[in-house]
């Protein structure tokens, strides 16, 4: 017959949820823990990773739902109850945050309550805030984005909010975090035949680490938004969000009143990403999907024709696109009737632009006079008429806001036969959180120009139509 100690020990070792309750009572004794279903769901998927039923797991949940405490503190300590030889490496966006989690782990493990069931002994010569080990060969190591993990190998790799919310719109910092993960952290597994990787984060941008992971690797994704929305996907473990549409994740702790208060600070984009785990609000960003008219335009009488160009010519797979769009006016509507784009060299960009202008005979070409634009303008002025350098004074977002009303009022039409029409719509509706914004830049540049042109009614073929 099992003793009371043996019964509790067995329960804690088998059930991560029960171990979490046990751990929170130690780490936060002054807090009355309010259990909720989402802890069960996350724990079920974490357990599957430890047991090998899942290998790579990406979890997207709102802040203040004990996500970091559960995944980055409690889970590693639970693993050591049965697998004390496990080597665990964790990473957060800052060294202070990551080390703080390691301190909490150490505090839990060395507590009398934990030691009563699992008397783990620490190594004297491997005992720092950043890294500590035990006599069974296991260790817990805390690093941060950009930190060194050279020579380290882990049985379990954990990343937790590797991108600071304040850096969400910095392409440089997003790319740095993603590249560091792929080139440095992802391959630090001790046993590559039994991979165990967990990323937990609130969504901040389409190309944050979760977005990067989804495009590059095979991860199971568990998404639990603050409020239930339509269109959520069942996980491979058979979990489906049980809530009614609009229901909050934990109404006893967070409801409509709290949402209204936080929404004032977060705004539509912040709420969509951090709370709903959708980097773009439902229906679109600045430009809503419902506003976009995608139609046949070949029958329209189009005047005031122009070409708008966004030029980035590095001829590399990782560079942005060169985008060329043909626009014009048809009555009160502004029409994009053609577009080409590609990752081209300088010479190819010149060649394609000359051909594009000959195809549409616009006699007006808008090229932003920044970055690669000046070089293109300088050379092409010898080849083409009507090149107009554009020097935008406002930010990209401000320019899109300035033309958003045109979409909202139904005055923008995009030809349905454009080759990359799906990407066109995606960029428009995901901006400013899209991976690329070249199509949007080209579009806003054209619309601002056309918006300033008086809608004279020239007939098709009139030589004045381009001016």
C-alpha positions in Angstrom: 0.0 0.0 0.0 1.4 3.4 -1.0 2.1 6.0 1.6 0.5 9.5 1.4 3.9 10.8 0.3 4.2 8.2 -2.5 0.6 8.9 -3.7 1.2 12.7 -4.0 4.6 12.2 -5.5 3.1 9.9 -8.2 0.2 12.3 -8.9 2.6 15.3 -9.3 5.0 13.4 -11.6 2.2 12.2 -13.9 0.0 15.3 -14.0 1.6 18.6 -15.0 -1.6 20.5 -14.0 -1.4 19.2 -10.4 2.3 19.9 -10.3 1.6 23.4 -11.4 -0.9 24.0 -8.6 1.7 22.6 -6.2 4.4 24.9 -7.6 2.3 28.1 -7.6 1.6 27.5 -3.9 5.3 27.6 -3.3 6.3 30.4 -5.6 3.3 32.7 -4.9 2.0 31.7 -1.5 0.2 35.0 -1.1 -1.9 34.4 -4.3 -5.2 32.5 -4.4 -4.8 30.4 -7.5 -7.8 30.4 -9.8 -7.6 27.4 -12.1 -8.9 27.6 -15.6 -9.4 25.3 -18.6 -6.6 26.9 -20.7 -4.0 25.7 -18.2 -5.3 22.1 -18.8 -5.0 22.6 -22.6 -1.5 24.0 -22.5 -0.4 21.4 -20.1 -1.7 18.6 -22.2 0.3 19.8 -25.2 3.4 20.4 -23.1 3.2 16.9 -21.7 2.9 15.5 -25.3 6.3 17.2 -26.1 8.0 15.7 -23.0 6.6 12.2 -23.8 7.6 12.5 -27.5 4.1 12.6 -28.9 4.8 16.1 -30.2 8.3 17.3 -31.1 8.0 21.0 -31.9 5.3 23.1 -30.3 4.4 26.8 -30.8 1.9 28.3 -28.3 0.3 31.6 -28.8 -1.7 33.0 -25.8 -2.3 36.4 -24.3 -0.1 37.9 -21.6 -1.0 37.5 -17.9 -2.3 34.0 -18.4 0.6 32.3 -16.4 2.0 31.3 -19.8 5.7 32.1 -18.9 5.3 30.7 -15.4 3.9 27.5 -16.6 6.1 26.9 -19.6 9.4 28.5 -18.6 9.5 27.8 -14.9 7.1 25.0 -13.8 7.6 22.8 -16.9 11.4 22.5 -16.5 11.1 21.7 -12.8 8.4 19.1 -13.5 10.7 17.4 -16.1 13.4 17.1 -13.4 11.0 15.2 -11.2 11.3 12.2 -13.5 14.2 13.1 -15.8 16.7 14.9 -13.6 19.4 14.4 -16.2 17.6 16.6 -18.8 19.6 19.6 -20.0 17.2 22.5 -20.6 18.1 25.7 -22.4 15.7 28.6 -22.4 15.7 32.0 -24.1 13.8 35.3 -23.7 14.2 38.7 -25.3 16.4 40.1 -22.5 19.0 38.6 -20.3 17.4 40.0 -17.1 14.1 38.3 -18.0 15.7 35.0 -18.9 17.9 34.9 -15.8 14.8 35.9 -13.7 13.1 32.7 -14.8 16.1 30.6 -14.0 16.2 32.1 -10.5 12.5 31.1 -10.0 13.3 27.5 -11.1 16.1 27.3 -8.7 13.9 28.7 -5.9 11.2 26.1 -6.6 13.7 23.2 -6.8 15.5 24.0 -3.6 12.3 24.7 -1.7 11.6 22.2 1.2 8.3 21.1 -0.4 10.0 20.1 -3.7 13.0 18.6 -1.9 10.6 16.5 0.2 9.6 14.6 -2.9 12.7 15.0 -5.1 15.9 15.6 -3.2 17.9 16.9 -6.2 21.5 18.0 -5.3 23.1 20.9 -7.0 26.6 21.0 -8.3 28.9 23.3 -6.4 31.0 24.1 -9.4 28.0 24.8 -11.7 25.9 27.1 -9.7 25.2 30.6 -11.2 22.1 32.6 -11.9 22.5 31.9 -15.6 23.3 28.2 -15.4 23.1 25.6 -12.6 23.4 21.8 -12.8 22.7 18.8 -10.7 24.5 15.6 -9.7 22.5 13.6 -12.2 24.0 15.5 -15.2 21.2 17.8 -15.9 21.4 21.6 -16.1 19.2 24.6 -16.7 20.7 27.4 -18.8 19.2 30.8 -19.4 20.2 32.9 -22.4 18.7 35.8 -24.5 18.4 36.8 -28.1 21.9 37.3 -29.4 23.5 35.5 -26.5 26.0 32.7 -26.9 25.1 29.0 -26.6 28.3 27.8 -28.1 29.2 24.4 -26.7 25.8 23.9 -25.1 23.3 21.2 -26.0 19.8 20.7 -24.6 17.3 17.9 -24.5 14.6 20.6 -24.3 14.8 24.1 -25.9 12.4 26.8 -24.7 11.8 30.2 -26.3 9.6 32.6 -24.5 8.6 36.0 -26.0 11.9 36.5 -27.8 10.6 39.8 -29.3 9.8 42.7 -27.1 6.4 44.2 -27.9 8.2 47.6 -28.3 10.3 46.2 -31.1 7.4 44.6 -33.0 7.5 47.1 -35.9 11.3 47.1 -36.2 12.2 45.0 -39.2 15.8 45.0 -38.1 15.1 43.6 -34.6 12.6 41.1 -35.9 15.0 39.8 -38.4 17.8 39.7 -35.9 15.7 37.6 -33.5 14.6 35.2 -36.2 18.0 34.8 -37.7 19.6 34.2 -34.3 16.9 31.5 -33.6 17.6 29.7 -36.9 21.4 30.0 -37.0 22.2 29.7 -33.3 19.4 28.4 -31.0 17.3 26.0 -33.2 20.2 23.5 -33.7 21.3 23.3 -30.0 19.5 20.0 -29.4 21.4 17.3 -27.5 19.4 14.5 -29.2 18.4 15.4 -32.7 16.5 12.1 -33.1 14.1 13.1 -30.3 13.6 16.9 -30.7 11.8 18.8 -28.1 11.3 22.5 -28.9 8.7 24.8 -27.4 8.1 28.4 -28.3 5.5 30.4 -26.3 4.6 34.0 -27.2 2.0 36.6 -27.7 1.7 37.4 -31.4 3.1 40.8 -32.4 3.7 40.8 -36.1 3.2 38.5 -39.1 6.9 37.9 -39.2 7.6 37.6 -35.5 9.2 34.3 -34.3 5.9 32.4 -34.5 5.4 33.6 -38.0 9.0 32.7 -38.9 8.6 29.2 -37.4 5.4 28.6 -39.3 7.1 29.4 -42.6 10.4 27.6 -42.0 9.8 24.6 -39.7 7.2 21.9 -38.8 5.7 23.0 -35.5 2.4 22.0 -33.9 0.6 25.3 -33.2 -1.7 25.9 -30.3 -3.6 29.2 -30.4 -5.8 30.4 -27.6 -7.1 34.0 -28.1 -8.4 36.2 -25.4 -11.9 36.0 -27.0 -13.1 33.1 -29.1 -13.1 33.8 -32.9 -14.3 31.9 -35.9 -12.0 29.8 -38.0 -9.7 28.2 -35.4 -7.9 25.0 -36.3 -8.0 21.7 -34.4 -4.7 20.6 -33.0 -3.2 17.1 -33.7 -4.2 16.1 -30.2 -7.8 16.7 -31.0 -8.3 19.9 -29.1 -10.9 22.4 -30.4 -11.7 25.7 -28.5 -14.8 24.8 -26.5 -16.0 28.4 -26.0 -18.8 30.3 -27.6 -17.9 33.1 -30.0 -16.8 36.2 -28.2 -16.3 34.4 -24.9 -13.2 35.4 -22.9 -10.5 33.0 -21.9 -11.1 33.5 -18.2 -14.1 35.7 -17.5 -13.6 35.6 -13.8 -10.3 37.4 -14.3 -10.8 39.3 -17.5 -14.0 40.5 -19.2 -15.4 43.3 -21.3 -14.6 46.0 -18.8 -11.0 45.0 -18.7 -10.9 44.8 -22.5 -12.3 48.3 -22.9 -9.7 49.7 -20.6 -6.7 47.9 -22.2 -8.0 48.6 -25.7 -7.5 52.3 -25.2 -3.7 51.7 -24.9 -3.2 48.8 -27.2 -5.4 50.0 -30.0 -6.8 47.8 -32.8 -3.4 46.3 -33.8 -2.1 45.7 -30.3 -5.3 44.0 -29.3 -5.4 41.8 -32.4 -1.8 40.7 -31.9 -1.2 40.5 -28.2 -4.7 39.5 -27.1 -6.2 37.7 -30.1 -3.0 36.1 -31.5 -3.8 37.5 -34.9 -1.2 40.1 -36.0 -3.8 41.7 -38.2 -7.3 42.6 -36.9 -10.2 40.5 -38.2 -11.2 42.0 -41.5 -7.9 43.7 -42.1 -5.5 46.4 -40.9 -5.7 50.0 -41.9 -7.3 48.9 -45.1 -10.1 46.4 -44.6 -10.6 43.5 -46.9 -14.3 44.3 -47.4 -13.2 47.7 -48.9 -11.2 46.2 -51.7 -12.9 46.0 -55.1 -11.3 43.3 -57.3 -13.0 43.4 -60.7 -12.5 43.1 -64.5 -11.2 46.4 -65.8 -10.6 45.8 -69.5 -13.9 47.5 -70.4 -13.2 50.7 -68.4 -12.2 53.9 -70.1 -9.0 54.8 -68.2 -7.2 58.2 -68.4 -4.5 59.9 -66.4 -2.4 56.8 -66.7 0.8 56.4 -64.8 3.3 53.8 -63.6 4.3 53.6 -59.9 7.6 51.9 -59.0 9.1 50.6 -55.7 12.7 49.6 -56.5 14.8 47.2 -54.5 17.3 45.4 -56.7 19.6 43.0 -54.8 18.7 40.0 -56.9 18.6 37.8 -53.7 15.9 35.5 -52.4 15.8 37.4 -49.1 15.6 40.9 -50.5 12.3 42.8 -51.0 10.5 42.9 -54.3 10.7 45.4 -57.1 7.1 46.3 -57.8 5.7 48.1 -60.9 2.0 49.0 -61.1 0.0 50.6 -63.9 -2.7 53.0 -62.6 -5.3 55.4 -64.0 -8.5 57.1 -63.4 -11.9 56.0 -64.6 -14.5 58.6 -63.7 -14.4 58.8 -59.9 -12.5 55.6 -59.5 -8.8 55.0 -59.4 -7.8 51.7 -61.1 -4.8 49.5 -60.9 -5.0 47.5 -64.2 -1.6 45.8 -64.2 1.3 44.9 -61.9 4.6 43.0 -62.2 7.0 42.3 -59.5 10.2 40.2 -58.8 13.5 40.1 -57.1 15.6 41.6 -59.9 19.0 43.0 -60.4 19.5 46.6 -61.4 19.8 45.7 -65.1 16.7 43.5 -65.0 14.7 46.2 -63.3 15.7 48.7 -66.0 14.7 46.2 -68.7 11.4 45.3 -67.2 10.4 48.9 -66.5 11.2 50.0 -70.1 9.0 47.1 -71.4 6.3 47.9 -68.9 6.1 51.5 -70.0 6.0 50.6 -73.7 3.2 48.2 -73.0 1.0 50.8 -71.3 2.4 54.1 -72.9 1.7 56.1 -69.7 4.3 58.8 -70.2 4.5 59.3 -66.4 6.6 57.1 -64.1 6.7 57.7 -60.3 9.9 56.5 -58.6 10.7 57.2 -55.0 13.8 59.2 -54.8 15.4 57.2 -52.0 17.4 54.0 -51.5 17.8 52.5 -55.0 15.5 55.1 -56.6 18.1 57.8 -57.4 20.3 55.3 -59.4 17.3 54.1 -61.4 16.1 57.7 -62.0 19.5 58.8 -63.2 19.9 56.1 -65.8 16.3 55.9 -67.0 16.0 59.6 -67.7 18.0 58.9 -70.7 15.7 56.2 -71.9 12.1 57.2 -70.9 10.0 60.4 -70.8 8.0 61.5 -67.8 10.0 60.1 -64.9 8.9 61.9 -61.7 11.0 61.5 -58.6 8.9 61.2 -55.4 10.2 62.5 -52.1 7.6 61.4 -49.4 7.5 63.5 -46.3 5.4 61.2 -44.2 5.9 57.7 -42.9 4.6 54.7 -44.8 1.8 54.3 -42.4 0.8 57.9 -42.7 0.7 57.6 -46.5 -1.6 54.5 -46.3 -3.9 56.3 -43.8 -4.1 59.2 -46.3 -5.5 56.9 -49.0 -7.5 54.5 -46.9 -10.7 56.6 -47.3 -10.5 55.9 -51.1 -10.7 52.2 -50.4 -13.4 52.7 -47.8 -15.6 54.7 -50.2 -15.2 52.1 -53.0 -13.1 54.3 -55.3 -10.2 51.9 -55.8 -10.5 49.1 -58.2 -7.8 46.4 -58.7 -7.9 44.2 -61.8 -8.8 40.6 -61.0 -6.4 39.3 -63.6 -3.3 40.7 -62.0 -0.9 37.7 -61.6 -0.2 38.2 -57.8 -3.6 39.4 -56.9 -3.7 37.3 -53.7 -0.4 38.8 -52.5 -1.7 42.3 -53.4 -4.8 41.9 -51.2 -2.8 40.2 -48.4 -0.2 43.1 -48.2 -2.9 45.7 -48.3 -4.9 44.2 -45.5 -2.0 43.0 -43.3 -0.1 46.3 -43.5 1.6 47.5 -41.3 2.3 44.0 -40.0 3.0 42.3 -43.3 6.3 40.7 -44.0 6.6 42.8 -47.2 5.2 46.2 -47.9 6.5 46.8 -51.4 3.1 46.5 -53.1 1.5 48.8 -50.5 4.3 51.5 -51.0 3.8 51.3 -54.7 0.0 51.5 -54.4 0.0 54.5 -51.9 2.5 56.4 -54.1 0.2 56.0 -57.1 -3.0 56.9 -55.3 -1.6 60.0 -53.7 -0.5 61.2 -57.1 -3.9 60.4 -58.8 -5.8 61.8 -55.9 -4.1 65.2 -56.6 -5.0 65.1 -60.3 -8.3 66.7 -61.3 -10.6 64.1 -63.0 -10.7 65.6 -66.5 -12.6 63.4 -69.0 -10.2 62.5 -71.7 -11.1 59.9 -74.3 -9.0 56.8 -74.6 -5.9 57.5 -76.8 -5.9 61.2 -76.1 -2.2 62.3 -75.8 -3.1 64.5 -72.9 -4.5 61.6 -70.8 -1.2 60.9 -69.0 -0.8 64.5 -67.6 
